């Protein structure tokens, strides 16, 4: 499966386009592979988790989730983009 290219974060034709822009926040849309994810680790007492988006609107400097950004530029711009599934 091809890696999604997000408008403003690639020099090619993007496969996923910005749907909305709020101030300096970019909002993207991505088709979800599934709605629910099997729960593991410290939340293993639950059956499933639901995470309807990637990214963040706050961009806290101590947040570990920025490391899971789609590319280095998006990691640097943490807090300025959200990808809804």
N, CA, C and O atoms as a printed pandas DataFrame, in Angstrom:
     atom_number atom_name residue_name chain_id  residue_number  x_coord  y_coord  z_coord
0              1         N          UNK        A               1    0.835   -1.170    0.000
1              2        CA          UNK        A               1    0.000    0.000    0.000
2              3         C          UNK        A               1    0.889    1.245    0.000
3              4         O          UNK        A               1    1.878    1.304    0.731
4              5         N          UNK        A               2    0.548    2.210   -0.796
5              6        CA          UNK        A               2    1.340    3.433   -0.915
6              7         C          UNK        A               2    1.214    4.289    0.345
7              8         O          UNK        A               2    0.152    4.365    0.962
8              9         N          UNK        A               3    2.316    4.926    0.707
9             10        CA          UNK        A               3    2.337    5.829    1.853
10            11         C          UNK        A               3    1.550    7.093    1.508
11            12         O          UNK        A               3    1.804    7.687    0.460
12            13         N          UNK        A               4    0.604    7.529    2.345
13            14        CA          UNK        A               4   -0.140    8.755    2.041
14            15         C          UNK        A               4    0.782    9.967    2.007
15            16         O          UNK        A               4    1.719   10.062    2.799
16            17         N          UNK        A               5    0.521   10.878    1.105
17            18        CA          UNK        A               5    1.260   12.135    0.992
18            19         C          UNK        A               5    0.279   13.250    1.336
19            20         O          UNK        A               5   -0.778   13.361    0.715
20            21         N          UNK        A               6    0.617   14.057    2.301
21            22        CA          UNK        A               6   -0.294   15.086    2.770
22            23         C          UNK        A               6    0.075   16.441    2.197
23            24         O          UNK        A               6    1.248   16.814    2.168
24            25         N          UNK        A               7   -0.930   17.179    1.741
25            26        CA          UNK        A               7   -0.735   18.491    1.141
26            27         C          UNK        A               7    0.015   19.399    2.119
27            28         O          UNK        A               7   -0.354   19.506    3.289
28            29         N          UNK        A               8    1.061   20.044    1.629
29            30        CA          UNK        A               8    1.881   20.889    2.470
30            31         C          UNK        A               8    3.053   20.148    3.091
31            32         O          UNK        A               8    3.944   20.763    3.676
32            33         N          UNK        A               9    3.052   18.811    2.961
33            34        CA          UNK        A               9    4.126   18.005    3.531
34            35         C          UNK        A               9    4.757   17.086    2.498
35            36         O          UNK        A               9    5.423   16.113    2.851
36            37         N          UNK        A              10    4.550   17.390    1.229
37            38        CA          UNK        A              10    5.198   16.631    0.169
38            39         C          UNK        A              10    5.372   17.544   -1.036
39            40         O          UNK        A              10    4.636   18.515   -1.210
40            41         N          UNK        A              11    6.346   17.221   -1.854
41            42        CA          UNK        A              11    6.605   18.018   -3.058
42            43         C          UNK        A              11    5.921   17.427   -4.280
43            44         O          UNK        A              11    6.041   17.961   -5.382
44            45         N          UNK        A              12    5.213   16.338   -4.089
45            46        CA          UNK        A              12    4.524   15.673   -5.195
46            47         C          UNK        A              12    3.026   15.978   -5.121
47            48         O          UNK        A              12    2.589   16.794   -4.308
48            49         N          UNK        A              13    2.260   15.327   -5.963
49            50        CA          UNK        A              13    0.815   15.451   -5.902
50            51         C          UNK        A              13    0.323   14.664   -4.692
51            52         O          UNK        A              13    0.569   13.461   -4.606
52            53         N          UNK        A              14   -0.367   15.315   -3.756
53            54        CA          UNK        A              14   -0.783   14.604   -2.544
54            55         C          UNK        A              14   -1.891   13.600   -2.819
55            56         O          UNK        A              14   -2.736   13.814   -3.688
56            57         N          UNK        A              15   -1.878   12.502   -2.073
57            58        CA          UNK        A              15   -2.942   11.515   -2.191
58            59         C          UNK        A              15   -4.083   11.832   -1.242
59            60         O          UNK        A              15   -5.211   11.387   -1.455
60            61         N          UNK        A              16   -3.798   12.600   -0.194
61            62        CA          UNK        A              16   -4.820   13.017    0.761
62            63         C          UNK        A              16   -4.814   14.539    0.817
63            64         O          UNK        A              16   -3.775   15.144    1.081
64            65         N          UNK        A              17   -5.946   15.154    0.575
65            66        CA          UNK        A              17   -6.006   16.606    0.491
66            67         C          UNK        A              17   -6.523   17.212    1.792
67            68         O          UNK        A              17   -7.246   16.560    2.546
68            69         N          UNK        A              18   -6.149   18.456    2.046
69            70        CA          UNK        A              18   -6.682   19.186    3.185
70            71         C          UNK        A              18   -8.164   19.416    2.939
71            72         O          UNK        A              18   -8.560   19.882    1.871
72            73         N          UNK        A              19   -8.972   19.091    3.923
73            74        CA          UNK        A              19  -10.406   19.339    3.807
74            75         C          UNK        A              19  -10.772   20.687    4.432
75            76         O          UNK        A              19  -11.654   21.386    3.933
76            77         N          UNK        A              20  -10.111   21.041    5.494
77            78        CA          UNK        A              20  -10.390   22.284    6.207
78            79         C          UNK        A              20   -9.085   22.866    6.719
79            80         O          UNK        A              20   -8.081   22.161    6.821
80            81         N          UNK        A              21   -9.099   24.116    7.030
81            82        CA          UNK        A              21   -7.958   24.773    7.650
82            83         C          UNK        A              21   -8.509   25.726    8.699
83            84         O          UNK        A              21   -9.334   26.582    8.383
84            85         N          UNK        A              22   -8.065   25.589    9.940
85            86        CA          UNK        A              22   -8.498   26.432   11.044
86            87         C          UNK        A              22   -7.277   27.170   11.570
87            88         O          UNK        A              22   -6.443   26.573   12.251
88            89         N          UNK        A              23   -7.156   28.460   11.266
89            90        CA          UNK        A              23   -5.966   29.213   11.643
90            91         C          UNK        A              23   -4.758   28.606   10.956
91            92         O          UNK        A              23   -4.720   28.528    9.729
92            93         N          UNK        A              24   -3.771   28.176   11.728
93            94        CA          UNK        A              24   -2.614   27.499   11.134
94            95         C          UNK        A              24   -2.710   25.986   11.257
95            96         O          UNK        A              24   -1.734   25.284   10.989
96            97         N          UNK        A              25   -3.884   25.463   11.664
97            98        CA          UNK        A              25   -4.113   24.023   11.815
98            99         C          UNK        A              25   -4.625   23.429   10.509
99           100         O          UNK        A              25   -5.621   23.905    9.964
100          101         N          UNK        A              26   -3.951   22.387    9.995
101          102        CA          UNK        A              26   -4.405   21.664    8.808
102          103         C          UNK        A              26   -5.186   20.442    9.248
103          104         O          UNK        A              26   -4.769   19.728   10.159
104          105         N          UNK        A              27   -6.317   20.200    8.607
105          106        CA          UNK        A              27   -7.155   19.045    8.910
106          107         C          UNK        A              27   -7.222   18.170    7.670
107          108         O          UNK        A              27   -7.637   18.621    6.603
108          109         N          UNK        A              28   -6.809   16.909    7.818
109          110        CA          UNK        A              28   -6.794   15.950    6.720
110          111         C          UNK        A              28   -7.804   14.841    6.987
111          112         O          UNK        A              28   -8.273   14.673    8.113
112          113         N          UNK        A              29   -8.133   14.090    5.947
113          114        CA          UNK        A              29   -9.036   12.951    6.059
114          115         C          UNK        A              29   -8.311   11.721    5.551
115          116         O          UNK        A              29   -7.625   11.778    4.531
116          117         N          UNK        A              30   -8.459   10.603    6.258
117          118        CA          UNK        A              30   -7.843    9.337    5.861
118          119         C          UNK        A              30   -8.861    8.233    6.076
119          120         O          UNK        A              30   -9.547    8.214    7.098
120          121         N          UNK        A              31   -8.969    7.306    5.120
121          122        CA          UNK        A              31   -9.850    6.160    5.301
122          123         C          UNK        A              31   -9.293    5.251    6.381
123          124         O          UNK        A              31   -8.104    4.933    6.381
124          125         N          UNK        A              32  -10.149    4.836    7.297
125          126        CA          UNK        A              32   -9.735    3.961    8.390
126          127         C          UNK        A              32   -9.674    2.514    7.915
127          128         O          UNK        A              32  -10.521    2.069    7.140
128          129         N          UNK        A              33   -8.655    1.776    8.391
129          130        CA          UNK        A              33   -8.569    0.343    8.096
130          131         C          UNK        A              33   -9.621   -0.412    8.904
131          132         O          UNK        A              33  -10.217   -1.376    8.422
132          133         N          UNK        A              34   -9.840    0.037   10.130
133          134        CA          UNK        A              34  -10.891   -0.520   10.973
134          135         C          UNK        A              34  -11.270    0.532   12.008
135          136         O          UNK        A              34  -10.507    1.465   12.255
136          137         N          UNK        A              35  -12.434    0.385   12.605
137          138        CA          UNK        A              35  -12.878    1.356   13.591
138          139         C          UNK        A              35  -12.335    1.057   14.984
139          140         O          UNK        A              35  -12.069    1.977   15.757
140          141         N          UNK        A              36  -12.170   -0.207   15.304
141          142        CA          UNK        A              36  -11.734   -0.608   16.634
142          143         C          UNK        A              36  -10.386   -1.321   16.573
143          144         O          UNK        A              36  -10.086   -2.021   15.605
144          145         N          UNK        A              37   -9.576   -1.136   17.617
145          146        CA          UNK        A              37   -8.275   -1.786   17.729
146          147         C          UNK        A              37   -8.271   -2.637   18.993
147          148         O          UNK        A              37   -8.725   -2.194   20.048
148          149         N          UNK        A              38   -7.763   -3.851   18.884
149          150        CA          UNK        A              38   -7.676   -4.727   20.053
150          151         C          UNK        A              38   -6.805   -4.074   21.116
151          152         O          UNK        A              38   -5.688   -3.641   20.833
152          153         N          UNK        A              39   -7.321   -4.005   22.344
153          154        CA          UNK        A              39   -6.597   -3.366   23.450
154          155         C          UNK        A              39   -5.489   -4.285   23.964
155          156         O          UNK        A              39   -5.682   -5.493   24.102
156          157         N          UNK        A              40   -4.327   -3.694   24.246
157          158        CA          UNK        A              40   -3.190   -4.442   24.795
158          159         C          UNK        A              40   -2.519   -3.601   25.875
159          160         O          UNK        A              40   -2.937   -2.472   26.133
160          161         N          UNK        A              41   -1.493   -4.138   26.501
161          162        CA          UNK        A              41   -0.704   -3.391   27.473
162          163         C          UNK        A              41   -1.501   -3.038   28.710
163          164         O          UNK        A              41   -2.292   -3.841   29.204
164          165         N          UNK        A              42   -1.286   -1.826   29.210
165          166        CA          UNK        A              42   -1.919   -1.418   30.463
166          167         C          UNK        A              42   -3.427   -1.253   30.350
167          168         O          UNK        A              42   -4.106   -1.163   31.373
168          169         N          UNK        A              43   -3.974   -1.210   29.128
169          170        CA          UNK        A              43   -5.426   -1.152   28.961
170          171         C          UNK        A              43   -5.975   -2.501   28.510
171          172         O          UNK        A              43   -7.064   -2.578   27.940
172          173         N          UNK        A              44   -5.219   -3.558   28.767
173          174        CA          UNK        A              44   -5.616   -4.903   28.358
174          175         C          UNK        A              44   -6.890   -5.406   29.006
175          176         O          UNK        A              44   -7.473   -6.384   28.538
176          177         N          UNK        A              45   -7.336   -4.754   30.081
177          178        CA          UNK        A              45   -8.593   -5.155   30.719
178          179         C          UNK        A              45   -9.795   -4.789   29.866
179          180         O          UNK        A              45  -10.899   -5.282   30.096
180          181         N          UNK        A              46   -9.586   -3.930   28.888
181          182        CA          UNK        A              46  -10.637   -3.570   27.948
182          183         C          UNK        A              46  -10.486   -4.429   26.698
183          184         O          UNK        A              46   -9.399   -4.924   26.403
184          185         N          UNK        A              47  -11.581   -4.601   25.971
185          186        CA          UNK        A              47  -11.536   -5.416   24.757
186          187         C          UNK        A              47  -10.959   -4.647   23.566
187          188         O          UNK        A              47  -10.105   -5.163   22.843
188          189         N          UNK        A              48  -11.429   -3.413   23.365
189          190        CA          UNK        A              48  -11.050   -2.633   22.195
190          191         C          UNK        A              48  -10.851   -1.167   22.556
191          192         O          UNK        A              48  -11.347   -0.694   23.578
192          193         N          UNK        A              49  -10.118   -0.455   21.701
193          194        CA          UNK        A              49   -9.972    0.989   21.832
194          195         C          UNK        A              49  -10.465    1.651   20.549
195          196         O          UNK        A              49  -10.520    1.017   19.495
196          197         N          UNK        A              50  -10.819    2.916   20.646
197          198        CA          UNK        A              50  -11.279    3.692   19.508
198          199         C          UNK        A              50  -10.448    4.965   19.449
199          200         O          UNK        A              50  -10.422    5.738   20.407
200          201         N          UNK        A              51   -9.768    5.187   18.324
201          202        CA          UNK        A              51   -8.984    6.391   18.140
202          203         C          UNK        A              51   -9.361    6.982   16.787
203          204         O          UNK        A              51   -8.857    6.537   15.756
204          205         N          UNK        A              52  -10.238    7.974   16.781
205          206        CA          UNK        A              52  -10.760    8.496   15.519
206          207         C          UNK        A              52   -9.837    9.452   14.768
207          208         O          UNK        A              52  -10.183    9.890   13.670
208          209         N          UNK        A              53   -8.663    9.791   15.331
209          210        CA          UNK        A              53   -7.779   10.722   14.642
210          211         C          UNK        A              53   -6.325   10.503   15.025
211          212         O          UNK        A              53   -6.021    9.836   16.014
212          213         N          UNK        A              54   -5.424   11.079   14.217
213          214        CA          UNK        A              54   -3.985   11.154   14.496
214          215         C          UNK        A              54   -3.639   12.626   14.558
215          216         O          UNK        A              54   -4.317   13.456   13.953
216          217         N          UNK        A              55   -2.593   12.947   15.284
217          218        CA          UNK        A              55   -2.186   14.337   15.392
218          219         C          UNK        A              55   -2.757   14.980   16.634
219          220         O          UNK        A              55   -3.321   14.311   17.498
220          221         N          UNK        A              56   -2.601   16.298   16.711
221          222        CA          UNK        A              56   -2.989   17.014   17.919
222          223         C          UNK        A              56   -3.126   18.491   17.614
223          224         O          UNK        A              56   -2.450   19.019   16.731
224          225         N          UNK        A              57   -3.999   19.150   18.342
225          226        CA          UNK        A              57   -4.148   20.588   18.169
226          227         C          UNK        A              57   -3.375   21.378   19.213
227          228         O          UNK        A              57   -3.307   22.604   19.126
228          229         N          UNK        A              58   -2.789   20.701   20.199
229          230        CA          UNK        A              58   -2.111   21.399   21.288
230          231         C          UNK        A              58   -0.595   21.469   21.102
231          232         O          UNK        A              58    0.002   22.522   21.328
232          233         N          UNK        A              59    0.031   20.372   20.696
233          234        CA          UNK        A              59    1.467   20.374   20.425
234          235         C          UNK        A              59    2.347   20.505   21.645
235          236         O          UNK        A              59    3.347   21.222   21.604
236          237         N          UNK        A              60    2.006   19.833   22.731
237          238        CA          UNK        A              60    2.816   19.900   23.954
238          239         C          UNK        A              60    4.226   19.379   23.680
239          240         O          UNK        A              60    4.392   18.352   23.021
240          241         N          UNK        A              61    5.218   20.067   24.172
241          242        CA          UNK        A              61    6.614   19.726   23.897
242          243         C          UNK        A              61    7.023   18.388   24.503
243          244         O          UNK        A              61    7.959   17.763   24.003
244          245         N          UNK        A              62    6.367   17.931   25.547
245          246        CA          UNK        A              62    6.727   16.680   26.221
246          247         C          UNK        A              62    5.983   15.457   25.681
247          248         O          UNK        A              62    6.206   14.347   26.165
248          249         N          UNK        A              63    5.120   15.631   24.709
249          250        CA          UNK        A              63    4.258   14.543   24.225
250          251         C          UNK        A              63    5.046   13.495   23.447
251          252         O          UNK        A              63    5.807   13.823   22.537
252          253         N          UNK        A              64    4.853   12.224   23.819
253          254        CA          UNK        A              64    5.510   11.114   23.125
254          255         C          UNK        A              64    4.879   10.818   21.771
255          256         O          UNK        A              64    5.544   10.247   20.907
256          257         N          UNK        A              65    3.624   11.185   21.556
257          258        CA          UNK        A              65    2.897   10.816   20.344
258          259         C          UNK        A              65    3.464   11.476   19.088
259          260         O          UNK        A              65    3.255   10.967   17.987
260          261         N          UNK        A              66    4.169   12.585   19.225
261          262        CA          UNK        A              66    4.757   13.252   18.061
262          263         C          UNK        A              66    5.720   12.331   17.324
263          264         O          UNK        A              66    5.911   12.481   16.117
264          265         N          UNK        A              67    6.327   11.384   18.023
265          266        CA          UNK        A              67    7.273   10.446   17.413
266          267         C          UNK        A              67    6.597    9.520   16.407
267          268         O          UNK        A              67    7.275    8.908   15.582
268          269         N          UNK        A              68    5.277    9.411   16.463
269          270        CA          UNK        A              68    4.544    8.531   15.550
270          271         C          UNK        A              68    3.963    9.287   14.359
271          272         O          UNK        A              68    3.062    8.781   13.690
272          273         N          UNK        A              69    4.460   10.479   14.089
273          274        CA          UNK        A              69    3.999   11.287   12.957
274          275         C          UNK        A              69    4.378   10.610   11.636
275          276         O          UNK        A              69    5.368    9.880   11.579
276          277         N          UNK        A              70    3.590   10.850   10.563
277          278        CA          UNK        A              70    3.863   10.207    9.276
278          279         C          UNK        A              70    5.222   10.527    8.661
279          280         O          UNK        A              70    5.768    9.698    7.932
280          281         N          UNK        A              71    5.785   11.709    8.936
281          282        CA          UNK        A              71    7.097   12.064    8.375
282          283         C          UNK        A              71    7.773   13.096    9.280
283          284         O          UNK        A              71    7.152   13.622   10.203
284          285         N          UNK        A              72    9.033   13.379    9.011
285          286        CA          UNK        A              72    9.829   14.257    9.870
286          287         C          UNK        A              72    9.273   15.678    9.925
287          288         O          UNK        A              72    9.270   16.294   10.991
288          289         N          UNK        A              73    8.808   16.202    8.807
289          290        CA          UNK        A              73    8.270   17.563    8.800
290          291         C          UNK        A              73    7.007   17.655    9.649
291          292         O          UNK        A              73    6.811   18.640   10.361
292          293         N          UNK        A              74    6.150   16.642    9.580
293          294        CA          UNK        A              74    4.935   16.640   10.396
294          295         C          UNK        A              74    5.289   16.484   11.875
295          296         O          UNK        A              74    4.597   17.030   12.734
296          297         N          UNK        A              75    6.339   15.760   12.175
297          298        CA          UNK        A              75    6.810   15.633   13.562
298          299         C          UNK        A              75    7.256   17.005   14.084
299          300         O          UNK        A              75    6.995   17.356   15.235
300          301         N          UNK        A              76    7.922   17.763   13.233
301          302        CA          UNK        A              76    8.388   19.093   13.601
302          303         C          UNK        A              76    7.207   20.056   13.790
303          304         O          UNK        A              76    7.265   20.952   14.632
304          305         N          UNK        A              77    6.150   19.872   13.016
305          306        CA          UNK        A              77    4.958   20.729   13.087
306          307         C          UNK        A              77    3.891   20.168   14.018
307          308         O          UNK        A              77    2.717   20.515   13.885
308          309         N          UNK        A              78    4.274   19.314   14.950
309          310        CA          UNK        A              78    3.338   18.690   15.881
310          311         C          UNK        A              78    2.492   19.777   16.558
311          312         O          UNK        A              78    3.026   20.747   17.097
312          313         N          UNK        A              79    1.185   19.604   16.524
313          314        CA          UNK        A              79    0.256   20.580   17.082
314          315         C          UNK        A              79   -0.370   21.466   16.035
315          316         O          UNK        A              79   -1.207   22.308   16.357
316          317         N          UNK        A              80    0.026   21.289   14.769
317          318        CA          UNK        A              80   -0.505   22.110   13.687
318          319         C          UNK        A              80   -1.253   21.296   12.646
319          320         O          UNK        A              80   -1.620   21.822   11.595
320          321         N          UNK        A              81   -1.486   20.010   12.927
321          322        CA          UNK        A              81   -2.217   19.170   11.985
322          323         C          UNK        A              81   -2.966   18.067   12.728
323          324         O          UNK        A              81   -2.564   17.638   13.809
324          325         N          UNK        A              82   -4.066   17.618   12.120
325          326        CA          UNK        A              82   -4.862   16.495   12.620
326          327         C          UNK        A              82   -5.333   15.703   11.413
327          328         O          UNK        A              82   -5.735   16.283   10.404
328          329         N          UNK        A              83   -5.286   14.368   11.514
329          330        CA          UNK        A              83   -5.778   13.481   10.460
330          331         C          UNK        A              83   -6.956   12.703   11.032
331          332         O          UNK        A              83   -6.770   11.846   11.896
332          333         N          UNK        A              84   -8.171   12.993   10.557
333          334        CA          UNK        A              84   -9.361   12.265   10.986
334          335         C          UNK        A              84   -9.491   11.008   10.171
335          336         O          UNK        A              84   -9.239   11.009    8.966
336          337         N          UNK        A              85   -9.885    9.930   10.825
337          338        CA          UNK        A              85  -10.065    8.654   10.123
338          339         C          UNK        A              85  -11.514    8.464    9.773
339          340         O          UNK        A              85  -11.878    7.450    9.178
